[in-house]
């Protein structure tokens, strides 16, 4: 019997997606794993089909659910919430540029068990040198603390507790946004839950591999914000 529902939204980036899926599927935690393909290209679709045959996860193609162009993160979250509540399990989100360890989900579950007020619990992200990186590079001291944070938790690798999932209906998420980690983090605290960042649970993050245009935020910030405004991208 599964202990947790895990999802990975996918939009291309086949190299990192393959590593993400393999790592999740080698977890030592019993899980139901759902991969949502959000209108990826041919190479990624073929990779996902082959990976599904190998690992046996649930593969959902968003074109079977909607005609709306990518990104469809809101619909993914709504579908995942329904599944988690139906199974009576917490929900873990792992993005397709993150590589977890075999014990990552078990460690996250242990925190939820010991902190019944938890809304969200996030694993901290590191680069290939083991240094904290985006979106948690504001954390300067390396330690293993689990900290109660008022900052938003990214959905890089984050667990949403069942009580929180039952308390806030994702149907209420705005149609005008593309990404919802900030909104959902704030909503959890608004409802009286606490959000925790687990600095001792590290996952490898290869930022924005599925959205290479966003690298402009670091190399040419002005051009990034111009394109973001013109193309209405990355609405948070």
C-alpha positions in Angstrom: 0.0 0.0 0.0 1.3 3.4 -0.9 2.4 5.9 1.7 2.4 8.9 -0.5 1.3 10.3 -3.9 4.1 11.7 -6.0 3.8 13.8 -9.1 6.2 15.2 -11.7 5.0 17.8 -14.2 7.0 17.5 -17.4 7.7 20.0 -20.2 10.5 18.7 -22.4 14.0 18.8 -20.9 14.4 15.0 -21.6 17.9 14.6 -20.1 16.9 15.9 -16.7 13.4 14.4 -16.8 14.9 10.9 -17.3 17.1 11.4 -14.2 14.2 12.7 -12.2 12.0 9.8 -13.0 14.7 7.2 -12.4 15.5 8.7 -9.0 11.9 8.9 -7.9 11.2 5.3 -9.0 14.2 4.1 -6.9 12.8 5.6 -3.8 12.6 3.3 -0.7 9.1 4.7 0.1 6.0 3.0 -1.2 4.3 5.5 -3.6 1.9 6.0 -6.4 3.8 8.0 -9.0 2.1 10.2 -11.6 4.0 11.9 -14.4 2.1 14.7 -16.2 3.3 15.4 -19.7 2.4 19.0 -20.6 2.5 19.1 -24.4 6.2 18.1 -24.7 7.9 17.5 -28.0 8.4 14.2 -29.7 11.8 13.3 -28.0 10.4 13.8 -24.5 7.2 11.9 -25.3 9.0 8.9 -26.6 11.3 9.0 -23.5 8.3 9.1 -21.2 6.6 6.2 -22.9 9.7 4.1 -22.7 10.3 5.1 -19.0 6.7 4.2 -18.2 7.2 0.7 -19.6 10.3 0.3 -17.5 9.2 1.7 -14.2 5.4 1.3 -14.3 4.4 4.8 -13.2 1.1 6.5 -14.3 1.7 8.6 -17.4 -0.9 11.3 -18.1 -0.8 13.3 -21.3 -2.3 16.8 -20.7 -3.7 16.8 -24.3 -6.1 14.1 -23.1 -7.4 16.5 -20.4 -7.3 20.0 -22.0 -6.8 22.0 -25.2 -5.1 24.8 -23.3 -1.5 25.3 -24.3 1.3 24.7 -21.8 1.8 25.6 -18.9 -1.1 23.7 -17.3 0.3 23.6 -13.8 -3.1 24.6 -12.2 -4.8 21.6 -13.8 -2.0 19.3 -12.8 -2.3 20.4 -9.2 -6.1 20.0 -9.3 -5.9 16.5 -10.6 -3.1 15.6 -8.1 -5.1 17.0 -5.2 -8.1 14.9 -6.1 -5.9 11.8 -6.3 -4.2 12.4 -3.0 -7.5 13.0 -1.2 -9.1 10.0 -2.8 -6.2 7.8 -1.5 -6.0 9.6 1.8 -2.3 10.3 1.3 0.0 13.4 1.3 1.2 14.7 -2.0 4.8 15.2 -3.0 5.7 17.4 -6.0 9.1 16.8 -7.7 9.9 19.0 -10.7 11.6 17.6 -13.7 15.0 19.3 -13.0 15.3 17.8 -9.5 17.0 14.5 -8.5 16.0 13.0 -5.2 17.7 10.4 -3.0 16.2 7.0 -2.1 15.2 8.2 1.4 14.0 11.7 0.5 10.3 11.0 0.7 10.6 8.9 3.8 12.4 11.8 5.5 9.7 14.2 4.4 7.0 11.9 5.7 8.8 11.6 9.1 8.7 15.4 9.5 4.9 15.5 8.7 4.3 12.8 11.3 6.2 14.7 14.0 4.7 18.1 13.1 0.9 17.8 12.8 0.6 21.5 12.0 2.6 21.1 8.8 1.1 22.5 5.6 4.1 22.2 3.3 7.5 20.6 3.9 10.2 21.4 1.4 13.5 19.6 0.8 16.3 22.1 0.3 18.0 22.3 -3.1 21.7 22.1 -3.8 24.0 22.3 -6.8 26.4 19.6 -8.0 29.0 20.9 -5.4 26.5 20.5 -2.6 25.9 24.2 -2.1 22.4 25.5 -1.5 21.2 26.9 -4.8 18.1 28.5 -6.3 15.5 28.9 -5.0 17.0 28.5 -1.5 20.3 30.2 -1.9 19.1 32.8 0.6 20.0 30.1 3.2 23.7 30.8 4.0 24.4 28.5 7.0 24.7 24.8 6.1 23.1 22.6 8.8 20.4 19.9 9.2 17.7 22.0 10.9 14.1 21.8 10.1 13.0 25.5 10.1 9.6 27.0 10.4 9.6 29.6 7.5 7.4 32.4 6.5 9.1 32.4 3.1 7.4 30.7 0.2 8.4 27.1 -0.4 9.2 26.2 -4.0 7.7 23.1 -5.5 11.1 21.7 -6.5 10.7 18.9 -4.0 7.9 19.6 -1.6 5.4 17.6 0.4 1.9 18.9 0.9 0.2 17.4 4.0 -3.2 15.7 3.7 -4.9 18.0 6.2 -3.8 21.0 4.2 -5.0 19.4 0.9 -8.4 18.8 2.5 -8.5 22.4 3.8 -7.8 24.3 0.6 -9.5 23.5 -2.7 -7.1 24.1 -5.7 -10.1 24.9 -7.8 -9.7 28.4 -6.1 -6.3 29.0 -7.7 -6.2 32.0 -10.0 -6.6 31.6 -13.8 -4.3 34.5 -14.3 -1.2 32.7 -12.9 1.1 30.0 -14.3 2.9 28.9 -11.1 1.4 28.5 -7.7 4.1 27.7 -5.1 3.9 31.3 -3.7 0.1 31.3 -3.5 -0.2 27.8 -2.0 2.6 28.6 0.6 0.7 31.7 1.7 -2.6 30.0 1.8 -1.3 27.3 4.1 -0.1 29.8 6.6 -3.4 31.8 6.2 -5.3 28.6 7.2 -3.1 28.2 10.3 -0.6 25.6 9.0 3.2 26.0 9.3 5.6 25.6 6.4 8.9 23.9 7.1 12.2 23.9 5.1 14.2 20.8 5.8 17.8 21.8 5.5 19.0 18.3 6.2 17.1 16.8 3.3 19.1 17.8 0.2 18.0 17.3 -3.4 20.0 18.1 -6.6 18.5 21.0 -8.5 19.4 21.9 -12.1 17.4 25.1 -12.4 15.1 26.0 -15.3 16.2 23.0 -17.4 12.6 22.8 -18.8 12.5 26.6 -19.3 15.8 27.6 -20.8 14.6 31.1 -21.7 14.5 31.8 -18.0 18.3 31.6 -17.8 18.1 35.2 -19.1 17.1 36.2 -15.6 20.8 35.7 -14.6 22.7 36.5 -17.8 20.5 39.4 -19.0 17.9 40.5 -16.4 16.6 43.4 -18.4 15.9 41.3 -21.5 14.3 38.6 -19.2 11.8 41.0 -17.7 11.0 42.5 -21.1 10.2 39.1 -22.6 8.3 38.1 -19.4 6.1 41.2 -19.9 5.6 40.9 -23.6 4.9 37.2 -23.7 3.1 37.1 -20.3 5.4 34.4 -19.1 6.1 33.1 -15.6 3.1 34.6 -14.0 3.5 33.9 -10.2 
